[in-house]
Amino acid sequence: MPGRQRFLSNVRTLAWIGVGGLLGVGLMVYRRRRGERSDMPDRHRIGHATFAAALAVVVAGAGTRTYVAIRGTERCPVTLPRGTVDRIQDRRVVSSAESVATWVPTGIAMGDAYLAGGEICLIRPYRMYVGVHAKYPGLKYVTIGDAFLSRKGLAAAQTPNRVQLAANTAHESRHRAQWAVGTVLGGPLAFPVVYSVADLFFPGARNPFERLAGLKQGNYNPYSSAEPVLRLPQIGTLVLSAVTLELMHHFGRLARRRRRGGQVDRRGAPGLAVVEARIDHRRDTRAVNDCG
């Protein structure tokens, strides 16, 4: 499809422009701090490289999301139940705020769907983008910001099909609201981290986020139990987390002691030099007096 190929070409161009800009900024910073880099610890270099990689992903996601918003997307071939649109219109301002809060994660999901060979359409009343035929790793479908990604297509024999897609999108749009709230409170990774932890101890329909989004619309059993699960994987995770936290505390304390020792040595060196200079001066003065 020429139009789709042109779109992918534009997405790649935006990505290269973002990477090129980051490389230019990095080169400029490198030239300014070339003399300081030799004294920079390895952990600082690793931190700077990690920050640059994360910034590149953010720029690519924001660029892709902005381009899709400007270019526009075809509507998904679904039919919403009667009265659904009227209820959704009352949340137009709220959904716009949710879209802004999840702008970058949505762009990353869109880029993944396009580069993996998928297609994206829009369910306008929910203001949710649906990516189909994606080849991303993980579950059969997942929501990232405004994007609801599915490995299946929209054919009637597939899941989610055109009838189920509307109900699933209503469910997933509530996850977008949860993601937006998490972004405001704790950053863009707050919701996926908290959701993953909750899903470990409250898997499937037990997950409180899934229950808030609507179990029936999400193809879950609405009569399932809400009690937590505590088996070998959960117990192992708790033990491993406790050991990891203890090790982090131990090594952090050692690192602080080393830094304090280095500061004492650096501060003490000039003082010793001054004392030695004074001693040498007194010796020279005594030698001159003896000669006199």
Secondary structure, 3 states (H helix, E strand, C coil): CHHHHHHHHHHHHHHHHHHHHHHHHHHHHHHHCHHHHCCCCHHHHHHHHHHHHHHHHHHHHHHHHHHHHHHCCCECCCCCCCCHHHHHHCCHHHHHHHHHHCHHHHHHHHHHHHHCCCEEEEECCCCEEEEECCCCCCCCEEEECCEEEECCCCCCCCCCCHHHHHHHHHHHHHHHHHHHHHHHHHCCCHHHHHHHHHHHHCCHHHCHHHHHHCCCCCCCCCCCCCCCCCCHHHHHHHHHHHHHHHHHHHHHHHHHHHHHHHHHHHHHHHHHHHHHHHHHHHHHHHHHHHHC
